[in-house]
Amino acid sequence: MACTPRHCYASRTGAPLSRLEQLVPHPDYRDIVLTTPVSVPYERHSQRPAHWWLGRALRDLIVGAGLDKGAIDGLAAASFSLAPDPVVALTRQFGLQTRWLESVPLGGASGIVMLRRAARAVEAGDATIIACIAGGTHRPGLLREVVRDFSTASQDAVYPYASGGPNGNFALITDHYMRRTGAQRSDFGKLCVAQRDNALRFPHALMKTPLDLAAYLAAPSVAPPLGLYDCVMPCAGAEAFLVMHADTARAAGLPAAHLVAAFERHNGFPDDPVQDRLGIAHDAEALWAAAGVAPADVDFVQTYDDYPVISMLQFEALGLCGRGEAPEFVRHHDLRIGGSLPHNTSGGQLSVGQADAGGGSLGLVEAIRQLTFSALGGQVRGARAGLVSGFGMIAYDRGLSTAAAVLAST
């Protein structure tokens, strides 16, 4: 019989282990948990600065966990609209005194990268309770400024030629993917429609109008082959969670999710002419080996979804299907909360909105809720294990940062 994760991991008695018994945290993360998921309700535009949104997230963490502010001795933050202030300025503005600090300017990969680095810090004893906060503001004209100053590639190779913005970049990647795999717009549409269905139950989603495939296909073109519903909507908001030892969470009576395994990879497959593989594909086998389960064993998947092609690439990179097989994979799965593979159960960014760098933590925060049975919208029945992945830092024809984590209920 072929060796699968269900049969390769056996108990000391020799009997096959159950899925959850197999799902033992990697030794590096054995005692690390995530708790106190926070979402500051999104707004389409806001005159409040990024500091307000991040501060509100921190306040909600403290109140939600029932902690004194002084108990938080580590801070990780991600924001594109905090400038000119560095992250360390937040300690003074928020009245924090920390012994560990991390700035993670990696966009859609920042949530998992913050988690990994916070986990390492807790394991090393550099901090006991770390607040991971991400998000920012959005006012008219701000996106133009962020895009203009995003990178030297933006300043020198894109923006001067009137292609200032991610739509053109992702149109290039999407067109390349469609030519290579035979993906149809209806495949991307199925993903978008399922996420909108999930978002209708999620109170913080900005898009609350039901969406069907006909409406998706009839939507105005934005940057061919991308239509209106393929493009993420920037907004203001924030996401946050706490990282600590499992015994710290138990002592405080906090429901938590275990960090089982996590990896990050930057500038993967640099020789590909246009991105059609994500760097985390290098680490997928190690991720599942560390988790002790197979991709088919997770109860839900949360991908970074600023554009649907990126979710497709994450499905492939993480082994849910083979390379180039995501269109067929989507056709044969129900991605709604009650379906065969619940995906982006809050609605994802395509229906909730993209709150600055908070988009990189949206899936993590939702995963914590699902695994602690505290979902704000639809709850995945019997959720015990989840996969979360991230993608960020677009550089014309590719994103440079990718990351993934497997989480489990305690």
Residue, then its C-alpha position, 0 to 999 in steps of 0.5 A: m500500500a502506498c505510504t500516505p500521511r495517514h499511514c506513515y505516522a503511527s502510534r507507539t502501539g503501531a496503530p494508525l493515528s487519527r488525523l489530529e493525533q498526526l497533526v503534532p506541531h513541528p518541534d520548532y513551534r510545539d508550544i506556540v499559539l495564536t489567540t485573540p483575533v481582532s478585525v477593526p471594521y473596514e471603511r472605504h475611505s478614512q481621514r484617520p491616520a494609519h496610527w489610529w487604525l493600528g492603535r485601535a487594533l492594539r486596544d482591541l487586543i488588550v481588551g479582548a484578552g483581558l490583559d494589562k497593557g504592560a503584559i505585551d512585551g513584543l510588537a510586530a507591525a506591518s503598514f504601507s501608510l505609517a510613513p514617515d514614522p517607523v514602527v518603533a514610533l508606535t511604542r511611544q505613541f501607544g505607551l508601550q515598553t517592549r523588549w522585542l520589536e519587528s517591522v515586516p513591510l512585506g504586504g500580503a506575506s507579512g502576516i505569516v512572516m510576523l507570526r513566524r518571527a514572533a514565534r521564534a522570539v517567544e521560543a527564545g524567551d525574547a518576549t512573552i506576549i507579542a502583539c501582531i498588528a497590520g493595516g492602515t488608512h485609505r484616503p482619496g489619492l493615497l493609492r497613487e502615492v503608494v504606487r508611485d513610491f512603492s519601489t524603484a521598479s515602480q518609479d523607473a519602469v512602470y509609473p513613468y509609462a502611465s501604468g501606475g498600479p497593480n492592475g496592469n501587473f496582475a493582468l500580465i500574470t493572469d494573461h500568461y497563466m491563462r495562455r499556459t494552463g487554458a484557464q477561463r475567466s469563468d474559472f476565476g469567476k467561480l472563485c470570486v462568486a464563492q467568496r462573495d457568498n461567504a462574505l454575505r455572512f461576514p459583518h465586516a465585508l464591504m461588498k454585500t451585494p450578491l454576485d453570480l457568474a453572469a454578473y461577474l462575466a458581464a462586469p466592466s473590463v479594467a485591465p484585460p483579461l481582468g474585470l471589475y470583480d477580479c480587482v481588490m478594493p483598497c480601504a482602511g482597516a486593521e487586523a491583529f492577533l497575539v502570539m504566546h506560549a500555549d501555557t500562557a494562553r491557558a493561564a489567561g483562559l484564552p481560546a487559541a490555535h496551535l501553530v503547527a508548521a510555517f515557512e517563508r520564501h522570497n524571490g522564488f523561481p527568479d528565472d521564470p520569464v513571468q511568474d507562474r510559480l510561487g516561491i513557497a512551492h519550494d517548501a510545500e513538501a517540508l511544510w506538510a512533512a512538518a505538519g504530519v498531514a496531507p493537503a487533503d486533510v485540512d478543513f479550510v484554506q485561506t489564501y491571499d487573494d488580491y487577484p484570483v490568479i494568485s489564489m490559483l497559484q497558491f493552490e498549486a504551490l502548496g500541493l492542493c493540486g498539480r502545477g497548471e491544474a488549479p482551474e480544473f481543481v476549482r471547477h470540481h470543488d465547492l469553495r463556499i463555507g459548507g462546500s468540499l473545500p471552504h476557501n477564504t471563509s470571511g470572503g477574502q479581500l476580493s469581497v471584504g476589502q484590502a486594508d493596507a498591509g492588513g490584507g496579509s493578516l486577514g486570512l490568519v485572523e479568520a483561521i484563528r476564529q474558525l479553529t476556536f469556533s468563534a467565527l463572525g460569519g459562517q463557521v466551518r463545521g468541525a474545523r480542526a486544521g487549516l492552511v493559510s498562505g500569503f503573497g506580496m511585494i509585486a515587482y512588475d511581473r512577479g511577487l517577491s514574498t510568499a509564506a504559508a502556515v498550518l494551524a490546528s485547534t488546541 
